[in-house]
Amino acid sequence: MNQLFFTQKIENGFASLDEEESRHLLTVLRRKVGDHLQLTDGRGFFYEAELAETGKRHALARILTQTPAPPERPARLHLAIAPVKQIERFEWFLEKAVEIGVDEITPLLCRRSERDKIRTDRLEKILVSAMKQSLRARLPRLNELTAFQQFVKSATEEKKYLAWCSDEPLPHLKTLVSTAQDTLIAIGPEGDFSSEEVDWALKNGFAGVSLGAARLRTETAGILAVSVVNLSYP
C-alpha cells in the first residue's frame, strides 16, 4: 500500500473524494480512470477501489473490496493535553501521536494555559494526514478545547491518570498501564497543573503518575505518554 486516500463519503458501492483529496489524486499523482486506489474511511476499514469518474473538483471510485483493519490495541487510549503557545509544536505533537497510536485527544484549557483558542478544522487535517502517512484505518477523535474542571468531571475511562511534577514521588506511568482497560492520561501546560486542579482531579478518580525525572516540554510529555502505553502491548 503506497498511497492511502481518505473519505467517509461511501455509498452504494462508490467512494466520493473531496476537493483536496481529488486534486492530489489527479493533479499531483496524475491518476486516470481505471487506476486502482487504496482508501480508508477512518472508521476501521480499508478499501480497494477503481477510479471511475473524475472532474475538476471531485473524483469517484468504485469499491472493489472492503477489509477490516486489525485492532491496534485491546483498549482505548485517550490523551488530554493543554495546547502550547507555539501552535506548530502542538501540531507536531498531534502528528506524532497519531503515527504512534491514540484513539482520542482532548485539548485542555487549564489555569496556566498559554493558549485559549485552537482551530479544530486545521488540526483535523493534521490528524487525517498523519493517519494516511502511517497507513492506519482509524482516525482519532479530536474534541473541542475543554475547560479542565469540566473535563475531569465528565471523564469515564476505567483508568485515569494525571501526569504532573509532584514534590512527592509518584509511580511511573509504565508501572501502572493496563492493556485491558480504557486509559486516559492528562498532561498540563508548560507551567503545569495548579494545585487546585491537581486536587480536583484526585478527588474525581484520577491517580497521579510520573513520566520520569527529566523536566519535559508539554508536547514531549504527550509523546512519551502515548509511547509508553503503546509499548506495553505485545
C-alpha positions in Angstrom: 0.0 0.0 0.0 2.0 3.0 -1.3 -0.6 5.8 -1.1 -3.7 5.9 1.1 -6.6 8.2 0.5 -9.3 9.2 2.9 -13.1 9.6 2.6 -16.1 9.0 4.7 -18.5 9.5 1.8 -19.0 5.9 0.8 -22.5 4.9 -0.5 -24.0 2.4 -2.9 -20.6 0.9 -3.7 -18.9 4.1 -4.6 -16.5 6.4 -2.7 -16.5 10.2 -3.3 -13.3 12.1 -2.6 -13.4 15.7 -1.5 -11.8 18.5 -3.5 -8.4 18.4 -1.6 -8.0 14.6 -2.0 -9.2 14.7 -5.6 -6.7 17.5 -6.5 -3.8 15.5 -5.0 -5.0 12.3 -6.8 -5.5 13.8 -10.2 -3.1 16.8 -10.4 -0.1 15.6 -8.3 -0.3 11.8 -8.8 -1.9 12.1 -12.2 -4.2 9.1 -11.7 -6.6 8.1 -14.5 -10.0 6.4 -14.8 -9.4 2.7 -14.3 -6.5 3.1 -11.9 -6.7 1.2 -8.6 -6.7 3.1 -5.3 -6.4 2.3 -1.6 -8.8 4.1 0.6 -9.8 4.3 4.3 -12.9 5.6 5.9 -11.1 6.4 9.2 -13.6 4.1 10.9 -11.5 0.9 10.8 -11.8 -0.2 7.2 -9.5 -0.3 4.2 -10.9 -0.3 0.7 -9.5 -1.2 -2.7 -11.3 0.8 -5.4 -11.1 1.7 -9.1 -11.2 5.3 -10.2 -14.5 5.6 -12.1 -15.1 9.3 -12.7 -13.0 12.5 -12.5 -13.8 16.2 -12.6 -12.1 19.4 -11.7 -13.1 19.2 -8.1 -14.1 15.6 -7.5 -13.2 12.0 -8.0 -15.5 9.0 -7.8 -14.2 5.5 -7.2 -15.9 2.1 -7.4 -15.4 0.0 -4.3 -13.9 -3.4 -5.2 -13.1 -4.8 -1.7 -13.6 -3.9 1.9 -11.2 -5.2 4.6 -11.4 -4.5 8.3 -8.1 -3.3 9.8 -6.7 -5.4 12.6 -7.2 -4.0 16.1 -4.4 -1.7 17.2 -4.9 -2.1 21.0 -7.3 -4.1 23.1 -8.4 -1.0 24.9 -8.8 2.7 24.0 -6.2 5.4 24.7 -7.4 8.9 25.4 -4.9 11.7 25.8 -5.9 15.1 27.2 -3.3 17.8 26.8 -3.0 21.6 27.1 -2.1 23.2 23.7 1.2 25.2 23.9 1.6 28.8 22.9 3.5 27.9 19.7 0.8 26.1 17.8 3.4 24.5 15.5 4.7 22.4 18.4 1.2 21.3 19.2 0.6 20.3 15.6 3.8 18.3 15.7 2.6 16.5 18.8 -0.7 15.6 17.1 1.1 14.3 14.0 3.4 12.1 16.0 0.7 10.9 18.5 -1.4 9.6 15.6 1.5 7.9 14.0 2.4 6.1 17.3 -1.2 5.3 18.1 -4.0 7.1 20.0 -7.8 6.9 19.9 -9.0 10.2 21.3 -7.4 13.6 22.0 -8.9 16.4 24.1 -7.2 19.8 24.2 -7.4 21.2 27.7 -7.9 24.7 28.9 -6.1 25.0 32.3 -5.5 27.8 34.7 -1.9 28.3 33.4 -2.6 27.6 29.8 -0.8 29.8 27.3 -3.3 29.2 24.5 -7.1 29.6 24.9 -8.1 29.1 21.2 -7.4 26.5 18.6 -8.6 25.9 15.0 -10.1 22.4 15.2 -10.6 22.3 11.4 -6.9 22.8 10.8 -6.0 20.2 13.5 -8.4 17.7 12.0 -6.5 17.9 8.7 -3.2 17.1 10.5 -4.8 14.1 12.1 -6.0 12.8 8.7 -2.6 13.4 7.1 -0.9 11.5 9.9 -3.4 8.6 9.7 -2.7 8.3 6.0 1.1 8.6 6.4 1.1 5.8 9.0 -1.3 3.7 6.9 -3.8 3.5 9.6 -7.6 2.9 9.2 -8.8 4.7 12.3 -9.0 8.4 12.6 -8.6 9.5 16.3 -11.4 11.6 17.7 -10.4 15.2 18.3 -12.5 17.0 20.9 -13.0 20.8 21.3 -10.9 22.8 23.7 -12.4 21.8 27.1 -12.1 23.5 30.5 -10.1 21.3 32.9 -12.8 21.2 35.6 -15.5 20.2 33.1 -13.2 17.6 31.5 -12.3 15.9 34.8 -16.0 15.7 35.9 -17.0 14.1 32.6 -14.2 11.6 32.2 -15.5 8.0 32.0 -12.4 5.8 31.3 -11.6 2.9 33.7 -8.1 4.1 34.3 -7.5 7.9 34.7 -4.0 9.3 35.2 -2.8 12.8 35.9 0.9 13.5 35.0 2.4 16.4 36.9 5.6 17.5 38.6 4.9 16.5 42.2 7.2 17.2 45.1 6.4 13.7 46.4 7.5 10.6 44.5 4.8 9.3 42.1 4.7 5.9 40.4 5.9 5.9 36.8 3.2 5.5 34.2 4.9 2.4 32.7 4.2 0.5 36.0 0.5 1.2 36.0 -0.6 0.8 32.4 -3.3 -1.8 31.9 -3.6 -3.3 28.4 -7.2 -4.4 29.0 -8.8 -1.2 30.3 -9.6 2.1 28.6 -7.0 4.6 29.7 -7.0 8.4 30.0 -3.8 10.4 30.6 -4.0 14.2 31.3 -1.0 16.4 30.7 -0.9 20.1 31.7 0.5 23.3 30.2 4.1 24.4 30.4 3.5 25.9 33.9 2.0 22.5 35.0 -1.4 22.0 36.6 -2.2 24.3 39.5 -2.5 22.7 43.0 -6.3 23.3 42.8 -6.5 21.4 39.5 -4.5 18.5 40.9 -6.7 18.3 44.0 -9.8 18.4 41.8 -8.6 15.6 39.6 -7.5 13.4 42.5 -10.9 13.8 44.2 -12.6 12.7 40.9 -10.8 9.4 40.5 -7.6 10.3 38.8 -4.3 8.8 40.0 -1.1 10.8 39.9 1.8 9.4 37.7 5.3 10.4 36.8 6.8 10.4 33.3 10.4 10.3 34.7 12.8 12.6 36.4 13.5 14.9 33.5 11.5 18.1 33.0 9.7 17.7 29.7 8.0 20.1 27.4 4.3 19.6 27.2 4.4 18.1 23.7 7.3 15.8 24.6 5.4 14.6 27.7 2.5 13.8 25.4 4.6 11.8 23.0 6.2 9.9 25.9 2.9 9.0 27.4 1.5 7.7 24.1 4.7 5.7 23.5 4.7 4.1 27.0 1.1 2.9 26.6 1.7 1.5 23.1 4.9 -0.2 24.1 3.0 -2.0 26.8 1.1 -4.1 24.2 2.7 -7.3 22.9 
